[in-house]
Amino acid sequence: MTSTAEMERLRARVAELEQQLERASESIEVLEAIRAGEIDALVVEGAGGPETYTLRSADHPYRVLVEQIGEGALIVSETGNILFANACAEELVGRPLAGEALTPLFVAAEHERIQLAVESGTPAIEATLLKSDGASLRTRLSIRRMSFDDFAGYAIVVTDLSHHDQLVVAQAANEAKERFLSVLGHEIRNPLSSLSAALNVIQGDQRGEIGERMRSVMLRQVGQISALVNDLLDVARIDQGKLQIELERIDLALLVAESLEAQRVPARDQGISLRESFPDAPVWVDADPTRVRQAIDNLLSNAFNATGRDGVVSVRLTGDEATAAIAVEDEGCGIESENLERIFEPFAQGESSGGAVSGLGLGLPLTRALIEAHRGRVTASSAGPGEGATFVIELPRKSAATRRTPDRADPGATTRALEILIVDDHRDTIDAMQLLLEQDGHRVESARRAGDVLPMIESRNFDLILCDLALPDEDGRVLARRIR
């Protein structure tokens, strides 16, 4: 039999369940009333007292999202009237939009097309928006039909395409710059090549003392212009990701010494003293000697420009087990701390020892790019204006000369006379190169068009063909493949 105490517990449990069922029924009635739109607000007893929640509270997070998306958002009725516009949409137009018709926001010629796109459910179209100040704005309309309960209409996102247009213009300008650098280098290199070759021919012919001095000046100037053109071409190659690095195991101390030896005459002419410090043992690195030498020469040239007459430029080669470091220190005009990184940007120009702007601003960014291609880095430091500057090249160090280095031909070795064909549309280049090669005993023929080459090689065996890449009737690379 059930005891009296157990009966009391059962009655209490039944009463508790009845109360929970009653509260659940009330909650269901409230939810159904909210769904039917019969309740505008709820009052909830909280720890701090009663709290009121309106129906807008429920969709508040979504309203915040729509306001923060950074693009115009519109809710448009089936009749074409704007029911809601977020702040971004109103900012694009320049006035409140709720209650206005959609199509008059755009140029008249596009009204029919926009209306058709909305009614047919076209996902996206481009349209010209009319701003309140009379300006126009190119936009993209992303259209989605909405239908729920007793509402039917459209959600439209308005995207400002002017920023996209700016990116397109910037990209086009960058591509134009790359094309400009490539074309500039090619167009300038042609006359420089012919001039340089012609000067070498003249230099081989004995003249008077004045003629020799003038030829030396001309050759030096041609060398400077050629270096500038090569820098421009290297900048173009770096921008296009086409810079080629040919690594070999080298003693960095020998390379730095060679660079210093070549710079002693320019340093002496500018009244600059060179000081150097090298370790006794070789400093092995895997590097492209031509490219690293180019980087060292750039830093030395930069130091000479910054240092006045009777100044000192110091070069130190140091290193630990992992890194080899070349430090070039000058006593020049120094660098502001905020400019220590800016000077490595292309076309950023620094001051010379006299305070004038110096160079085209290619040397330092090119140096950094060349060294970074070797997995190294270039840094600059300075105590400030008038305190000089120090530039440091760091390269990964190797333990010994275990890497095979390419065989190099002896420049003094004699060679047999070759049958050579020059293919170039630039007459002066052909004449100068032909004279230079014939001075060395070679037999030279020439052609100015790709179409003339194949008949010539069918009737004669050439040991070497020197071909320009930009021929008037065919790309030089295509011609080379045909010859092979």
Buried (B, 14 or more C-beta within 10 A) or exposed (E): EEEEEEEEEEEEEEEEEEEEEEEEEEEEEEEEEBEEEEBEEBEEEEEEEEEEEEEEEEEEEEEEEBEEEEBBBBBBBBEBBBBBBBEBBBEBBEEEBEEBBBBEBBBEEBBEBBEEBBEEEBEEBEBBBBBEEEEEBBBBBBBEEEEEEEEEBBBBBBBBBEEEEEEEEEEEEEEEBBEEBBEBBBEBBBBBBBBBBBBBBBBEEEEEEEEEEBBEEBBEEBEEBBBBBBBBBBBBBBBEEEBEBEBBBBBBBEBBBEBBEEBEEEBEEBEBEBEEEBEEEBBBBBBBBEBBBBBBBBBBBBBBBBBBEEBBBBBBBBBEEEBBBBBBBBBBBBBEEEBBEEBBEBEBEBBBBEEEEBBBBBBBBBBBBBBEBBEBBBBBBBEEEEEBBBBBBBBEBBEEEEEEEEEEEEEEEEEEEBBBBBBBBBEBBBBBBBBBBBEEEBBBBBBBEBEEBEEBBEEEEBEEBBBBEBBEEBEBEEBBEEBE
